Amino acid sequence: MKVAIGGPLKVAFRPWVEGLENIPAEGAAILASNHLSFSDSFFLPAVLDRKVTFIAKAEYFTTPGVKGRLTAAFFKGVGQLPVDRSGARGAGEAAIKSGIEVLERGELFGIYPEGTRSPDGRLYRGKPGGLARVALATGAPVIPVAMIDTEKIQPPGKVMPKLMRPGIRIGRPLDFSRYQGMEHDRFVLRAVTDEVMYEIMKLSGQEYVDIYATAAKRQIAEAAKAEKAGKKNAES
C-alpha cells in the first residue's frame, strides 16, 4: 500500500515534512495528530518508513458485496483496524484495547485526540480517554503531529481534490512515565491529554477552542438549521 498509494500521493501532492528524526526507527510509539481531513490517515503513513496503525469504524470492513470487499481490503492495506462504534463506551474500550495490542507488538499507533475531524480548521479539546489511557497503560512515548492544510485539498462539496502541498510537522516524543499506573485517574488523564494538545497547537499554529469538536459540530448544525428555518419563515 505504501507503493500503490503512498508513492502516488507523494508524487502528486509533494507533502513537506519536518521532524522525521523524531520517529523512532523501531519500538512502540503513539502518533497523536490533529485531524483536518479524511486524507490525514494516508498522508502521514505515506511519508514514514514504518507502518502506522489507525482505528476505523467497523462498517468499512463489513459492507457486503464486491465494493464492500474492496473497501475492506483497502482499509486493511493502509493499516486500519475495525472498531465497533455502536455504543459510545464500547467503542472507546475497543479503541483502547486495539491501541494497546498494536503497541505491545512494538509498532506505531496513530490516534486523533479530538475524536473527530475539525469542522472549521481550528484545534479542539482532546478527549482524555483513548490517548492518555493507552499511553499510561503501555508506557509508550507520545509523538505530537500536526497536519497542515490537508483540509484545503478537498473541501466539503468538492469532488476533485486540489493539487497542493500539505505539510506535516512531527514534534519531539513526550514521556509520561511519571504517571505510570494512573490510567484510571481522570485528573491525570486530563493533564496528559492537555499537554499533548498544547504541543500539537504549537506545531500546527491552529487557534485552540476549549470545547469538544463533536459539540462544535452540533452547534454549527443547529445554527444552520435555525438560519434555514428563519429564511423559510421570512419567505412565508
LOLOPA-978817 format. One record per atom (N, C-alpha, C, O): residue in one letter; x, y, z. Coordinates in steps of 0.1 Angstrom, whole numbers, padded with zeros to 4 digits, always signed. Atoms other than C-alpha are relative to their C-alpha. Example, Ala and Ser with C-alpha at 12.3 -4.5 7.8 and 13.67 -1.06 7.14 Angstrom:
<recs>
a+0009-0012+0000
a+0123-0045+0078
a+0009+0012+0000
a+0019+0012+0007
s-0009-0011+0000
s+0137-0011+0071
s-0008+0011+0008
s-0003+0022+0009
</recs>
This chain:
<recs>
m+0008-0012+0000
m+0000+0000+0000
m+0009+0013+0000
m+0005+0023-0005
k-0009-0011+0000
k+0030+0023+0006
k+0004+0003-0014
k+0006+0015-0018
v-0004-0002+0014
v+0039+0018-0031
v-0012+0004-0008
v-0012+0013-0016
a+0011-0002+0008
a+0004+0017-0045
a-0007+0013+0003
a-0013+0020-0006
i+0007-0012-0004
i-0010+0047-0025
i+0010+0011+0004
i+0009+0022+0000
g-0010-0010-0005
g+0019+0064-0007
g+0008+0006-0011
g+0011+0018-0011
g-0008-0005+0011
g+0040+0067-0038
g-0007+0010-0009
g-0002+0022-0010
p+0008-0010+0008
p+0014+0084-0060
p-0004+0013+0008
p-0003+0024+0003
l+0003-0012-0008
l+0004+0107-0031
l+0011+0009+0001
l+0010+0021+0000
k-0012-0009-0002
k+0039+0119-0026
k+0004+0007-0013
k+0008+0018-0014
v-0003-0005+0014
v+0044+0124-0064
v-0010+0011-0003
v-0006+0022-0008
a+0010-0009+0004
a+0011+0142-0069
a-0001+0013+0009
a-0002+0024+0004
f+0002-0011-0010
f+0009+0164-0037
f+0013+0005+0006
f+0013+0016+0011
r-0013-0004-0005
r+0046+0166-0027
r-0001+0006+0014
r+0003+0017+0017
p+0001-0005-0014
p+0039+0169+0011
p+0014+0003+0005
p+0023-0004+0004
w-0012-0003-0006
w+0066+0186+0030
w-0001-0005+0015
w-0011-0005+0021
v+0000+0007-0013
v+0077+0171+0063
v+0011+0007+0009
v+0022+0009+0004
e-0010-0005-0010
e+0096+0185+0094
e-0001-0010+0012
e-0011-0013+0017
g-0001+0008-0012
g+0108+0164+0123
g+0000-0015-0002
g-0004-0022+0008
l+0000+0015+0002
l+0111+0129+0107
l+0009-0007+0010
l+0008-0018+0013
e-0009+0007-0009
e+0140+0123+0130
e-0006-0003+0014
e+0000-0010+0022
n+0006+0003-0012
n+0116+0122+0159
n-0008-0013+0000
n-0013-0017+0011
i+0006+0013+0001
i+0101+0090+0147
i+0010-0011+0003
i+0020-0012-0005
p-0010+0011-0003
p+0119+0060+0163
p+0001-0010-0011
p-0009-0013-0018
a-0002+0010+0010
a+0134+0035+0139
a-0006-0013+0003
a-0010-0021-0006
e+0007+0012-0004
e+0119+0007+0159
e-0006+0002+0014
e-0003+0012+0021
g+0007-0002-0013
g+0098+0002+0190
g-0013+0007+0000
g-0016+0014-0010
a+0013-0006-0001
a+0064+0013+0201
a+0000+0015+0002
a+0009+0020+0009
a+0002-0015-0002
a+0052+0049+0199
a-0014+0003-0004
a-0020-0003-0013
i+0014-0005+0004
i+0019+0068+0197
i+0002+0013-0008
i+0008+0022-0003
l+0000-0013+0008
l+0015+0094+0170
l-0014+0006+0002
l-0024+0002-0003
a+0012-0008-0004
a-0011+0119+0183
a-0001+0012-0009
a+0007+0021-0008
s+0001-0011+0010
s-0023+0142+0155
s-0013+0007+0001
s-0023+0002+0005
n+0012-0007+0003
n-0047+0169+0148
n-0007-0006-0012
n-0001-0015-0018
h+0008+0007+0010
h-0075+0159+0124
h-0008+0010-0009
h-0018+0015-0004
l+0007-0009+0009
l-0084+0181+0095
l-0007-0006-0012
l-0016+0000-0017
s+0005+0005+0012
s-0092+0158+0067
s+0000-0016+0000
s+0008-0022+0007
f-0001+0014+0001
f-0100+0122+0058
f+0013-0005-0005
f+0017-0016-0002
s-0013+0003+0006
s-0067+0122+0039
s+0011-0001+0010
s+0022-0005+0007
d-0011+0000-0010
d-0047+0126+0072
d+0006-0014+0002
d+0018-0015+0003
s-0004+0013-0003
s-0046+0089+0077
s+0008-0007-0012
s+0013-0018-0011
f-0008+0005+0012
f-0030+0085+0042
f+0013+0008-0001
f+0024+0002-0004
f-0013-0008+0002
f-0005+0114+0041
f+0010-0003+0011
f+0022-0004+0008
l-0010+0003-0011
l+0011+0106+0075
l+0007-0013-0003
l+0019-0013-0002
p-0007+0013+0003
p+0018+0069+0068
p+0009+0001-0013
p+0019-0006-0014
a-0007+0000+0012
a+0029+0078+0033
a+0015+0006+0001
a+0023+0002-0007
v-0013-0006-0001
v+0059+0099+0045
v+0009-0007+0010
v+0020-0003+0012
l-0008+0007-0010
l+0071+0074+0071
l+0004-0014-0006
l-0002-0019-0015
d-0005+0013+0004
d+0092+0043+0065
d-0008-0011+0007
d-0009-0022+0002
r+0007+0010-0008
r+0073+0024+0092
r-0015+0000-0002
r-0021+0010-0006
k+0015+0001+0000
k+0037+0012+0093
k-0006+0007+0011
k-0001+0006+0023
v+0008-0006-0011
v+0012+0032+0113
v-0014-0006-0001
v-0020-0007-0011
t+0013+0006-0001
t-0020+0016+0125
t-0010+0010+0006
t-0007+0015+0018
f+0011-0008-0006
f-0051+0037+0130
f-0012-0009+0002
f-0012-0021-0001
i+0012+0008-0001
i-0086+0026+0140
i-0011+0007-0009
i-0010+0019-0012
a+0010-0005+0009
a-0116+0029+0117
a-0013-0007+0004
a-0013-0017+0010
k+0012+0006-0004
k-0153+0022+0121
k-0002-0013-0007
k+0002-0015-0019
a+0001+0014+0005
a-0163-0014+0116
a-0007-0001-0013
a-0005-0011-0021
e+0008+0001+0012
e-0187-0007+0088
e+0009+0000-0013
e+0005-0005-0023
y-0009+0000+0012
y-0157-0001+0064
y+0004-0015-0003
y+0008-0017-0014
f-0005+0013+0002
f-0149-0038+0069
f-0011-0011-0002
f-0008-0022-0005
t+0011+0010+0000
t-0183-0055+0070
t-0011+0003-0011
t-0020-0005-0012
t+0010-0003+0010
t-0202-0039+0040
t+0000-0012-0010
t+0011-0016-0015
p+0001+0012+0009
p-0214-0068+0017
p+0003+0004-0014
p+0003+0016-0018
g-0002-0002+0014
g-0207-0072-0020
g+0014+0003-0004
g+0023+0003+0005
v-0014-0002+0005
v-0177-0066-0042
v+0006+0013+0005
v+0017+0013+0009
k-0004-0013-0005
k-0175-0029-0033
k+0004-0001+0015
k+0014+0005+0019
g-0004+0002-0014
g-0175-0039+0004
g+0013-0007+0002
g+0021-0003+0011
r-0012+0008-0002
r-0148-0065+0000
r+0012+0009-0004
r+0023+0008+0002
l-0011-0008+0004
l-0126-0040-0019
l+0003+0011+0010
l+0014+0014+0012
t-0002-0010-0010
t-0132-0013+0007
t+0007-0006+0012
t+0016+0000+0018
a-0006+0007-0012
a-0123-0038+0035
a+0015-0002-0003
a+0024+0000+0006
a-0014+0003+0004
a-0091-0048+0016
a+0008+0013+0000
a+0020+0013+0004
f-0007-0013+0001
f-0082-0011+0011
f+0004+0004+0014
f+0015+0008+0017
f-0003-0005-0014
f-0085-0002+0048
f+0009-0009+0008
f+0017-0004+0015
k-0010+0009-0007
k-0067-0033+0060
k+0014+0003-0006
k+0024+0003+0002
g-0013-0003+0006
g-0039-0025+0035
g+0006+0013+0005
g+0019+0013+0006
v-0006-0012-0005
v-0034+0010+0048
v+0001+0001+0015
v+0004+0011+0021
g-0003+0001-0014
g-0032-0002+0083
g-0011+0004+0010
g-0009+0009+0021
q+0011-0004-0009
q-0067+0005+0097
q-0005-0012+0007
q-0006-0023+0002
l+0006+0010-0008
l-0082-0016+0125
l-0015+0003+0002
l-0019+0014+0005
p+0014-0002-0002
p-0120-0021+0127
p-0004+0001+0015
p+0001-0007+0023
v+0005-0002-0013
v-0137-0008+0158
v-0015+0002-0001
v-0020+0011-0008
d+0015-0001+0000
d-0175-0013+0165
d-0003+0013+0008
d-0001+0013+0020
r+0003-0012-0007
r-0188+0022+0174
r-0015+0001+0003
r-0020+0012+0005
s+0014+0000-0002
s-0224+0011+0180
s-0003+0005+0014
s-0014+0011+0016
g+0002-0005-0014
g-0220+0020+0217
g+0011+0009+0003
g+0023+0005+0001
a-0011-0010-0002
a-0200+0051+0228
a+0010-0006+0010
a+0022-0006+0007
r-0010+0005-0009
r-0184+0034+0258
r+0007-0013-0005
r+0019-0014-0004
g-0006+0012+0006
g-0179+0001+0240
g+0010+0003-0011
g+0020-0003-0012
a-0009-0005+0011
a-0163+0019+0211
a+0013+0005+0006
a+0024+0002+0001
g-0012-0005-0006
g-0139+0037+0234
g+0009-0011+0006
g+0021-0011+0004
e-0007+0011-0006
e-0129+0005+0252
e+0007-0009-0011
e+0018-0013-0010
a-0005+0007+0011
a-0124-0013+0219
a+0012+0007-0006
a+0022+0001-0010
a-0011-0008+0006
a-0102+0015+0206
a+0012-0001+0009
a+0024-0002+0004
i-0011+0001-0010
i-0081+0014+0238
i+0007-0014-0001
i+0019-0015-0001
k-0005+0014+0001
k-0077-0024+0236
k+0008-0002-0013
k+0019-0008-0013
s-0007+0002+0013
s-0067-0022+0199
s+0013+0008+0000
s+0023+0003-0004
g-0013-0007-0001
g-0041+0005+0206
g+0010-0006+0009
g+0022-0007+0005
i-0009+0007-0008
i-0026-0014+0234
i+0006-0012-0007
i+0018-0015-0005
e-0005+0011+0007
e-0023-0045+0213
e+0010+0004-0011
e+0021-0003-0013
v-0009-0005+0010
v-0006-0026+0185
v+0014+0004+0006
v+0024+0000+0001
l-0012-0005-0007
l+0019-0010+0209
l+0008-0012+0006
l+0020-0012+0007
e-0007+0011-0006
e+0027-0043+0226
e+0007-0008-0010
e+0016-0016-0007
r-0007+0006+0011
r+0038-0056+0192
r+0012+0008-0004
r+0020+0005-0013
g-0012-0009+0003
g+0064-0027+0192
g-0003+0008-0013
g+0007+0012-0019
e+0003-0007+0012
e+0046-0009+0164
e-0005+0015+0003
e-0005+0019+0014
l+0005-0014-0002
l+0033+0027+0158
l-0015+0000-0001
l-0021-0006-0009
f+0014-0001+0000
f-0002+0035+0167
f-0004+0015-0002
f+0001+0024+0006
g+0004-0014+0002
g-0019+0066+0153
g-0014+0003+0006
g-0023-0005+0005
i+0013-0003-0006
i-0047+0084+0171
i-0003+0015-0002
i+0007+0023-0002
y+0005-0014+0001
y-0067+0117+0168
y-0006+0003+0013
y-0018+0000+0015
p+0006-0003-0013
p-0072+0130+0203
p-0013+0008+0000
p-0021+0007+0009
e+0013-0007+0001
e-0100+0153+0191
e-0012-0009-0002
e-0023-0005+0001
g+0010+0010+0002
g-0120+0122+0183
g-0008+0001-0013
g-0015-0009-0017
t+0006-0002+0013
t-0133+0136+0150
t+0007+0011-0007
t+0015+0018-0002
r-0006-0010+0008
r-0124+0159+0122
r-0004+0014+0005
r-0016+0016+0009
s+0004-0013-0003
s-0123+0196+0129
s-0010+0006-0010
s-0008+0004-0022
p+0010-0005+0009
p-0154+0213+0115
p+0004+0013-0007
p-0002+0017-0017
d-0004-0013+0006
d-0136+0246+0107
d+0015+0003+0000
d+0018+0015-0001
g-0014-0002+0000
g-0099+0241+0108
g+0007+0004+0013
g+0019+0005+0013
r-0006-0004-0013
r-0094+0251+0144
r+0003-0013+0008
r-0002-0024+0005
l-0003+0011-0008
l-0080+0228+0171
l-0009-0001+0012
l-0010+0009+0019
y+0009+0001-0011
y-0104+0214+0196
y+0005-0008+0012
y+0015-0015+0010
r-0004+0006-0012
r-0102+0200+0231
r+0002-0015-0002
r-0007-0022-0009
g-0002+0014+0002
g-0087+0165+0232
g-0008-0008+0010
g-0010-0004+0022
k+0008+0009-0009
k-0108+0136+0246
k+0010-0008+0009
k+0019-0014+0003
p-0010+0006-0009
p-0090+0122+0277
p+0001-0015+0000
p+0011-0021+0005
g+0001+0015-0002
g-0100+0085+0274
g+0011-0007-0008
g+0019-0014-0002
g-0008+0009+0008
g-0082+0069+0245
g+0015+0002+0000
g+0022-0006+0005
l-0014-0003+0000
l-0049+0086+0241
l+0008-0002+0013
l+0017-0009+0014
a-0007+0001-0013
a-0039+0090+0277
a+0000-0014+0006
a+0010-0018+0012
r+0001+0013-0006
r-0051+0056+0288
r+0009-0010-0007
r+0016-0018-0001
v-0009+0009+0008
v-0032+0038+0260
v+0015+0004+0004
v+0023-0005+0005
a-0013-0004-0003
a-0001+0059+0268
a+0005-0005+0013
a+0016-0010+0015
l-0004+0003-0014
l-0001+0052+0305
l-0001-0015+0002
l+0007-0020+0010
a+0001+0015-0001
a-0011+0015+0301
a+0012-0007-0006
a+0016-0017-0001
t-0011+0007+0007
t+0018+0008+0278
t+0014+0006+0002
t+0024+0000+0001
g-0013-0007-0002
g+0045+0034+0287
g+0006+0005-0013
g+0017+0010-0013
a-0005-0004+0013
a+0049+0042+0250
a+0001+0015-0001
a-0008+0022+0005
p-0001-0014+0001
p+0061+0077+0242
p-0011+0005-0010
p-0015-0002-0019
v+0010-0006+0009
v+0036+0101+0226
v+0007+0010-0009
v+0013+0019-0003
i-0007-0009+0009
i+0048+0119+0195
i-0011+0009-0006
i-0020+0005-0013
p+0010-0009+0005
p+0027+0150+0187
p+0002+0003-0015
p+0014+0005-0019
v+0000-0002+0014
v+0019+0155+0150
v-0010+0011-0005
v-0021+0011+0000
a+0009-0010+0006
a+0005+0185+0131
a-0002-0002-0015
a+0008-0001-0022
m+0003+0000+0015
m-0012+0181+0097
m-0003+0014-0004
m-0010+0021+0003
i+0001-0014+0004
i-0010+0214+0078
i-0007+0000-0014
i-0003-0006-0024
d+0007-0003+0013
d-0036+0224+0051
d-0006-0012-0007
d-0010-0011-0018
t+0006+0012+0007
t-0049+0189+0044
t-0015+0002-0002
t-0021-0003-0012
e+0015-0003+0002
e-0085+0203+0048
e-0002+0008-0013
e-0014+0008-0018
k+0002-0008+0012
k-0079+0225+0018
k+0001-0008-0013
k-0002-0003-0024
i-0001+0009+0012
i-0072+0196-0006
i-0013-0003-0006
i-0015-0003-0018
q+0013+0004+0005
q-0108+0185-0009
q-0010+0006+0010
q-0016-0002+0018
p+0010-0006-0009
p-0132+0210+0009
p-0013-0007-0002
p-0016-0013-0012
p+0014+0006+0002
p-0168+0199+0015
p-0007+0005-0012
p-0007+0016-0016
g+0007-0003+0012
g-0188+0197-0017
g+0008-0001-0012
g+0003+0000-0023
k-0008+0001+0011
k-0158+0194-0039
k+0003-0015-0003
k+0007-0023+0005
v-0003+0014+0004
v-0154+0161-0059
v+0014-0002-0003
v+0020-0012+0001
m-0014+0002+0004
m-0120+0166-0074
m+0010+0007+0010
m+0007+0019+0014
p-0009-0006-0009
p-0091+0172-0050
p+0009+0011-0007
p+0011+0010-0019
k-0008-0011+0004
k-0070+0203-0053
k+0015-0004+0001
k+0019-0008+0012
l-0014+0003-0001
l-0033+0197-0061
l+0008+0011+0006
l+0010+0021+0001
m-0007-0010-0007
m-0014+0215-0035
m+0009-0008+0010
m+0007-0020+0012
r-0010+0006-0009
r+0014+0208-0009
r-0005+0001+0014
r-0004+0012+0020
p+0003+0000-0014
p+0001+0198+0025
p+0013-0001+0008
p+0024-0005+0002
g-0012+0001-0008
g+0026+0198+0054
g-0003-0009+0012
g-0014-0011+0016
i+0000+0008-0012
i+0034+0175+0083
i+0011+0004+0009
i+0023+0004+0005
r-0010-0004-0010
r+0052+0187+0115
r+0000-0011+0011
r-0011-0013+0017
i-0001+0010-0010
i+0064+0160+0139
i+0008+0005+0011
i+0020+0009+0010
g-0007-0005-0012
g+0073+0170+0174
g+0008-0010+0007
g+0009-0022+0003
r-0008+0009-0008
r+0096+0155+0200
r-0008-0009+0008
r-0019-0005+0013
p+0008+0009-0008
p+0084+0125+0219
p-0002+0005+0014
p+0007+0011+0020
l+0004-0004-0014
l+0066+0132+0252
l+0000-0013+0009
l-0006-0023+0005
d-0001+0011-0009
d+0074+0109+0281
d-0010+0002+0012
d-0008+0012+0020
f+0010-0001-0011
f+0045+0103+0306
f+0002-0011+0010
f-0007-0015+0017
s-0002+0011-0009
s+0062+0075+0326
s-0002+0004+0015
s-0004-0004+0023
r+0002-0005-0013
r+0058+0097+0357
r-0014-0003+0005
r-0017-0003+0017
y+0014+0003-0004
y+0021+0088+0356
y-0003-0014-0002
y-0015-0018-0001
q+0002+0014+0002
q+0026+0051+0351
q-0009-0006+0011
q-0007-0003+0022
g+0009+0006-0009
g-0002+0031+0367
g-0011+0009+0005
g-0019+0004+0013
m+0010-0009-0004
m-0025+0061+0370
m-0010+0002-0011
m-0016+0013-0012
e+0008-0001+0012
e-0045+0054+0338
e-0015+0001+0004
e-0023+0003-0005
h+0014-0001-0004
h-0078+0054+0358
h-0003+0013+0008
h-0014+0015+0013
d+0001-0012-0007
d-0072+0088+0374
d-0004+0011-0010
d+0004+0015-0019
r+0005-0009+0010
r-0094+0113+0355
r+0008+0013-0001
r+0009+0019-0012
f-0008-0013+0000
f-0073+0143+0365
f+0013-0002-0007
f+0018+0007-0014
v-0013+0003+0007
v-0041+0126+0353
v-0003-0001-0015
v+0005+0004-0023
l+0003+0001+0014
l-0058+0117+0320
l-0002+0013-0007
l+0002+0015-0018
r+0002-0014+0006
r-0069+0153+0315
r+0013+0007-0002
r+0015+0014-0012
a-0013-0007+0000
a-0034+0166+0323
a+0008-0005-0012
a+0014+0003-0019
v-0007+0006+0011
v-0018+0142+0298
v-0005+0005-0013
v+0003+0009-0022
t+0006-0004+0012
t-0042+0150+0271
t+0002+0015-0003
t+0005+0018-0015
d-0002-0014+0002
d-0040+0187+0276
d+0015+0004-0004
d+0017+0013-0012
e-0014-0003+0004
e-0002+0186+0274
e+0003-0004-0014
e+0010+0003-0021
v-0002+0004+0014
v-0003+0167+0241
v-0007+0010-0009
v-0001+0014-0019
m+0007-0009+0008
m-0029+0191+0227
m+0008+0013-0001
m+0008+0020-0012
y-0008-0013+0000
y-0007+0221+0237
y+0012-0001-0010
y+0015+0008-0017
e-0011+0002+0010
e+0022+0206+0217
e-0005+0000-0014
e+0002+0005-0023
i+0006+0001+0014
i+0000+0199+0187
i-0003+0015-0004
i-0001+0018-0016
m+0003-0014+0003
m-0012+0236+0189
m+0013+0007-0004
m+0012+0015-0014
k-0013-0007+0003
k+0024+0248+0189
k+0005-0004-0014
k+0010+0005-0022
l-0005+0005+0013
l+0033+0227+0159
l-0009+0004-0012
l-0004+0008-0022
s+0010-0003+0011
s+0001+0234+0138
s-0002+0015-0002
s-0005+0020-0013
g+0003-0014+0000
g-0003+0271+0147
g-0015+0003-0001
g-0020+0014-0004
q+0015-0002+0000
q-0041+0265+0149
q-0005+0008+0012
q+0001+0008+0023
e+0007-0006-0011
e-0064+0285+0170
e-0006-0011+0009
e-0012-0020+0003
y+0005+0011-0009
y-0074+0264+0201
y-0013+0004+0005
y-0016+0016+0009
v+0013-0002-0005
v-0110+0261+0211
v-0003-0010+0011
v-0002-0022+0009
d+0001+0008-0012
d-0117+0247+0246
d-0013-0007+0001
d-0019-0007+0012
i+0012+0008+0000
i-0147+0226+0237
i+0003-0012-0009
i+0012-0012-0017
y-0002+0011+0009
y-0150+0192+0220
y-0005+0003-0014
y-0015+0010-0016
a+0004-0002+0014
a-0152+0191+0182
a-0014-0005-0002
a-0021+0000-0011
t+0014+0005+0002
t-0184+0170+0185
t-0010+0010+0004
t-0021+0011-0002
a+0009-0011-0004
a-0200+0198+0204
a-0001+0011-0009
a-0011+0017-0012
a+0000-0010+0010
a-0189+0223+0179
a-0008-0003-0012
a-0014+0005-0018
k+0007+0004+0012
k-0203+0203+0151
k-0015+0001+0002
k-0023+0005-0006
r+0014-0002-0003
r-0237+0202+0169
r-0004+0014+0000
r-0015+0017-0006
q+0003-0014+0000
q-0236+0239+0174
q-0001+0006-0014
q-0010+0014-0017
i+0000-0004+0014
i-0228+0245+0137
i-0012-0005-0007
i-0019+0002-0014
a+0012+0006+0006
a-0256+0221+0126
a-0013+0007+0005
a-0022+0010-0003
e+0012-0007-0006
e-0281+0238+0150
e-0001+0014-0006
e-0012+0019-0008
a+0000-0014+0005
a-0271+0273+0138
a-0005+0000-0015
a-0012+0009-0019
a+0004+0001+0014
a-0275+0262+0101
a-0015-0003-0001
a-0022+0002-0009
k+0014+0003+0000
k-0309+0247+0109
k-0009+0012+0004
k-0019+0014-0002
a+0007-0011-0004
a-0320+0278+0127
a-0001+0011-0011
a-0011+0018-0013
e-0001-0010+0011
e-0308+0300+0098
e-0010-0004-0011
e-0017+0005-0017
k+0009+0005+0011
k-0327+0278+0073
k-0014+0003+0004
k-0022+0007-0005
a+0014-0002-0005
a-0359+0280+0094
a-0003+0015+0000
a-0015+0018-0004
g+0002-0015+0000
g-0355+0318+0097
g-0003+0005-0014
g-0012+0013-0016
k+0002-0004+0014
k-0352+0322+0059
k-0014-0005-0005
k-0021+0002-0012
k+0013+0006+0004
k-0382+0299+0054
k-0012+0008+0006
k-0022+0011-0001
n+0010-0008-0006
n-0403+0319+0078
n-0001+0014-0006
n-0012+0019-0008
a+0000-0013+0006
a-0393+0352+0062
a-0006-0001-0014
a-0013+0009-0018
e+0006+0001+0013
e-0403+0339+0028
e-0015-0002+0000
e-0022+0002-0009
s+0015+0002-0001
s-0437+0328+0040
s-0007+0012+0006
s-0019+0012+0008
</recs>
